[in-house]
Amino acid sequence: MELFTLAGFIFTNGLHNAITSASPPSIAFFEGLPSAPVGVWGVYAHVLKKTGAQTLVYVGSGTATKYGVRDRLRHYTYDRKNSPIPLGLSRALDDGYSITNSGLLLQCPIPQAKDIPILRAAVVAIKSALLYMFWTHESYSKDNKYKHLCPWYLFLFSYGGLCTYYPLWEDVLGDFRLTGEQREEIAAINKKKRQDYQYIYDREQRERSPDRIKAVSRNNSRRRQKSGLRQAARKAIKDSKKFHCNFCNISFPEKYLHARHDNSKRHKATVAKAIKMGKSPS
């Protein structure tokens, strides 16, 4: 429990119900998982589909120290050629499958350097448990030594698995022999090296291609300006309470967010409780 408090783990809504259900989760459960925000580690699930073929599910984790789980998810879409892709997933993509949804089963903030190894090990352990519970493993052999970790009969699953590895066997990155203070010192040194390298690289680029750098700078400035205008517009809509839930007393910047909230379990529970108490939205 102390480890979970330290990590700040957040399990996705509906995960407990999925695990304790009398039958395996449907594809709709995985398709409804939330996308990965910035600055978190996480255990994710991919849904892969191909016309006329069984839907497949892959469970993995992302614990990059700088960009978190989003760095791992980027490998599957933008940088597949230059990044290692798990064997089962690679074969499916080569066979014509496409990743139609990627969402998080679990997330936690990227930890401080001193806590990275132990919390990375915790994420891998949780990934292992979820992988076997939802049986996203490729093997359906009755001799599979981890089959007892799945609470349902394997023939009940509507989807196939893609995981070809055993996560409990994988090495966890990080030197467990170092103290927390030593890890923080090494992280500070590496950060300084990256900053120095970036400074030298930027200076060389300005000297080699000043016109191109100026053009890039102008484009970045325009994008930041447009982004700022969009954020200001969203804030104005939210402050105007155009899309407002009176029961929950919360406003949204866009209509679809309001509609999604109205269909959420939390909103429905709040409405039911208010009606039971004889209250109505003011």
Buried (B, 14 or more C-beta within 10 A) or exposed (E): EEEEEBBEBBBBEBBEEBBEBEEBBBBEBBBBBEEBEEEBBBBBBBBBBBEEEEBBBBBBBBBBBEBBBBBBBBBBEEEBEEEEBBEBBBBBBEEEBEBBBBBBBBBBBBBEBBBBBBBBBBBBBBBBBBBBBBBBBBBEEEEBEBBEBBBBEBEEBEBBBBBBBBBEEEEBEBEEEBEBEEBBBEBEEEEEEEEEEEEEEEEEEEEEEEEEBEEEEEEEEEEEEEEEEEEEEBEEBBEEEBBBBEBBEBBBBEEEBBEEBEEEEEBEEBBEEBEEEEEEEE
